[in-house]
């Protein structure tokens, strides 16, 4: 998938596994911008952008944004959870910071 690397000012073609590796091992951040508002299964949280970072190579944090505003909610995941929650292929734009 097409990924915009904002640090090196390049466009990359990466897989989901390559993105996860870069977040976990190279201390990079991935921003996923969606074309429509997403809502969790409980209807509690709505967002249109999420940022993924890694704490120690094993624990990942997803932060939520709505219409350019950071929300106070966040989620924590381990590396095994990433397959079910980290979905850059559904994003309108993927940025690597």
ZIRA-V736297 format. One record per residue. RES is the residue in three letters. PHI is phi in radians with two decimals (999 if undefined). PSI is psi in degrees with one decimal (NA if undefined). D_FIRST is the distance of its C-alpha to the first C-alpha in whole Angstrom. Layout:
BEGIN
res->RES phi->PHI psi->PSI d_first->D_FIRST
res->RES phi->PHI psi->PSI d_first->D_FIRST
END
This chain:
BEGIN
res->UNK phi->999 psi->156.1 d_first->0
res->UNK phi->-1.35 psi->127.0 d_first->4
res->UNK phi->-2.23 psi->131.2 d_first->6
res->UNK phi->-1.63 psi->116.5 d_first->10
res->UNK phi->-1.56 psi->104.8 d_first->12
res->UNK phi->-1.35 psi->-17.3 d_first->16
res->UNK phi->-1.39 psi->-49.3 d_first->18
res->UNK phi->-1.63 psi->0.6 d_first->17
res->UNK phi->0.97 psi->47.9 d_first->17
res->UNK phi->-2.35 psi->168.9 d_first->14
res->UNK phi->-1.99 psi->128.2 d_first->10
res->UNK phi->-2.02 psi->158.0 d_first->8
res->UNK phi->-2.00 psi->102.1 d_first->5
res->UNK phi->-2.18 psi->156.7 d_first->5
res->UNK phi->-1.62 psi->169.9 d_first->6
res->UNK phi->-1.07 psi->-42.6 d_first->8
res->UNK phi->-1.10 psi->-37.5 d_first->11
res->UNK phi->-1.15 psi->-38.9 d_first->10
res->UNK phi->-1.12 psi->-44.6 d_first->10
res->UNK phi->-1.05 psi->-41.8 d_first->13
res->UNK phi->-1.09 psi->-41.5 d_first->15
res->UNK phi->-1.17 psi->-38.3 d_first->15
res->UNK phi->-1.18 psi->-44.7 d_first->16
res->UNK phi->-1.27 psi->-41.6 d_first->19
res->UNK phi->-1.90 psi->-15.2 d_first->20
res->UNK phi->-2.05 psi->10.5 d_first->19
res->UNK phi->0.97 psi->43.0 d_first->20
res->UNK phi->-1.78 psi->161.0 d_first->17
res->UNK phi->-2.01 psi->139.3 d_first->16
res->UNK phi->-1.98 psi->126.2 d_first->13
res->UNK phi->-1.84 psi->126.0 d_first->14
res->UNK phi->-1.93 psi->120.4 d_first->12
res->UNK phi->-1.90 psi->123.5 d_first->14
res->UNK phi->-1.77 psi->153.0 d_first->14
res->UNK phi->-1.37 psi->-16.6 d_first->16
res->UNK phi->-2.44 psi->161.3 d_first->19
res->UNK phi->-1.25 psi->133.2 d_first->21
res->UNK phi->-1.79 psi->152.0 d_first->21
res->UNK phi->-2.36 psi->141.3 d_first->24
res->UNK phi->-1.24 psi->169.9 d_first->25
res->UNK phi->-1.15 psi->-20.4 d_first->27
res->UNK phi->-1.59 psi->-9.6 d_first->30
res->UNK phi->1.34 psi->12.3 d_first->29
res->UNK phi->-1.42 psi->-41.3 d_first->30
res->UNK phi->-2.10 psi->133.5 d_first->27
res->UNK phi->-2.20 psi->141.0 d_first->25
res->UNK phi->-2.68 psi->161.4 d_first->22
res->UNK phi->-2.25 psi->0.2 d_first->19
res->UNK phi->-2.62 psi->145.6 d_first->17
res->UNK phi->-2.41 psi->145.8 d_first->17
res->UNK phi->-2.02 psi->134.8 d_first->17
res->UNK phi->-2.00 psi->129.0 d_first->17
res->UNK phi->-2.33 psi->169.1 d_first->19
res->UNK phi->-2.19 psi->141.0 d_first->21
res->UNK phi->-1.48 psi->-51.3 d_first->25
res->UNK phi->-2.53 psi->24.7 d_first->26
res->UNK phi->1.54 psi->-10.2 d_first->23
res->UNK phi->-2.21 psi->-31.4 d_first->24
res->UNK phi->-1.89 psi->129.4 d_first->24
res->UNK phi->-2.01 psi->146.9 d_first->21
res->UNK phi->-2.14 psi->131.4 d_first->22
res->UNK phi->-1.94 psi->120.9 d_first->20
res->UNK phi->-1.83 psi->147.7 d_first->22
res->UNK phi->-1.98 psi->147.7 d_first->22
res->UNK phi->-2.39 psi->146.5 d_first->22
res->UNK phi->-2.35 psi->121.1 d_first->24
res->UNK phi->0.90 psi->44.3 d_first->24
res->UNK phi->1.43 psi->0.5 d_first->24
res->UNK phi->-1.91 psi->131.2 d_first->26
res->UNK phi->-1.27 psi->133.6 d_first->26
res->UNK phi->-1.64 psi->154.5 d_first->27
res->UNK phi->-1.35 psi->-12.7 d_first->29
res->UNK phi->-1.40 psi->148.3 d_first->28
res->UNK phi->-2.65 psi->165.2 d_first->25
res->UNK phi->-2.29 psi->147.3 d_first->24
res->UNK phi->-1.98 psi->142.9 d_first->25
res->UNK phi->-2.45 psi->155.2 d_first->23
res->UNK phi->-1.72 psi->174.9 d_first->23
res->UNK phi->-1.13 psi->-24.4 d_first->21
res->UNK phi->-1.35 psi->-26.2 d_first->21
res->UNK phi->-1.29 psi->-20.6 d_first->21
res->UNK phi->-1.00 psi->-35.9 d_first->17
res->UNK phi->-1.05 psi->-30.8 d_first->16
res->UNK phi->-1.60 psi->-20.1 d_first->18
res->UNK phi->-2.07 psi->-29.8 d_first->17
res->UNK phi->-1.53 psi->107.4 d_first->14
res->UNK phi->-2.27 psi->73.6 d_first->11
res->UNK phi->-1.16 psi->-24.0 d_first->8
res->UNK phi->-1.15 psi->-17.7 d_first->7
res->UNK phi->-1.58 psi->-8.6 d_first->10
res->UNK phi->-1.41 psi->149.7 d_first->10
res->UNK phi->-1.30 psi->-34.8 d_first->11
res->UNK phi->-2.49 psi->137.2 d_first->10
res->UNK phi->-2.10 psi->122.4 d_first->9
res->UNK phi->-2.08 psi->138.4 d_first->11
res->UNK phi->-1.94 psi->118.3 d_first->12
res->UNK phi->-1.89 psi->NA d_first->16
END
